């Protein structure tokens, strides 16, 4: 079953998936559209956008996806994107690692050993 | 679709906060069944990818933009309960550190994107799968359609909340029509991204995709592989 199902190892797949996320958050996000998103746009058009209050975390070091103290826009946004991604990775990854079923290695074993042959 | 502080009144925000906490509590129980040694790291990476994807606003006609919500994508890749926790973690980090989405609106955002987005995405995905043969090839298109539907439904739920507890005297119908029609367009972007990502992962490692489990089992039976009982190792 493995020849067609597993083109790359689990470790390499995870590395590529992580890299893709970090590249989007850290590099590509600079090119994201700065137009208001759907909700903000509708709020402006229908007339409730002035009800928006600044978040109480608006003074934080990463607020607005820009890093305080870094003047270069590209770098400032990239660092904030990377920091946010790593925060999500550690929080979510840690939570899922704690929640996971233990001792179910049987399934995993049969997959990984058969891929080796 | 991140709701800032001030759009909804306090009772509505409290109510959505209660709904969000209840949903997360259920998800913490349900996710245990979806996560094991291999899928737990996968799910952590799915959450990271959703965070990254939400940064990538794409332009939509008429000077507005949209971005991935990721509920359907996370549900298909990691399982629906785990997806609720993925989205909730993303929204928590965005609210606390990025000032993206209000703090008093955190419950609203978890409800809209974490609960409604994931639930609609997963149910539509399952509904489409039930009508089609159990094959890997149908998964990405099914995920894309699920993603397409999930965005305007989340927008509609926001409109309902605004009709109940909006802070401005704006016609609820106007808000609902504008929200749903713009988010239908944004949903097309959501569908394209979700379809491409799900197809890519299935192309290389379908065994890591929660939504592919039954299709993989069906395929194994077809090619008469020895079952996965403990002895095979």
Interface residues (C-beta under 8 A of the other chain):
Chain A: X1 X5 X6 X7 X8 X10 X13 X14 X17 X18 X20 X21 X22 X24 X25 X28 X29 X32 X33 X34 X35 X36 X37 X38 X39 X41 X42 X43 X45 X46 X47 X48 X50 X51 X52 X53 X54 X55 X56 X57 X58 X60 X61 X62 X63 X64 X65 X80 X81 X83 X84 X85 X87 X88 X89 X91 X92 X93 X94 X95 X96 X97 X99 X100 X101 X102 X104 X105 X106 X107 X108 X109 X110 X111 X113 X114
Chain B: X1 X2 X3 X4 X5 X6 X7 X28 X31 X32 X33 X35 X36 X37 X38 X39 X40 X41 X42 X43 X44 X45 X47 X48 X49 X50 X51 X52 X53 X55 X56 X57 X58 X59 X60 X62 X63 X64 X65 X66 X67 X82 X85 X86 X89 X90 X92 X93 X94 X95 X96 X97 X98 X99 X100 X101 X102 X103 X155 X158 X162 X166 X167 X168 X170 X171 X174 X175 X178 X179 X182 X183 X186 X201 X203 X204 X205 X206 X207 X208 X216 X220 X223 X225 X228 X230 X232 X233
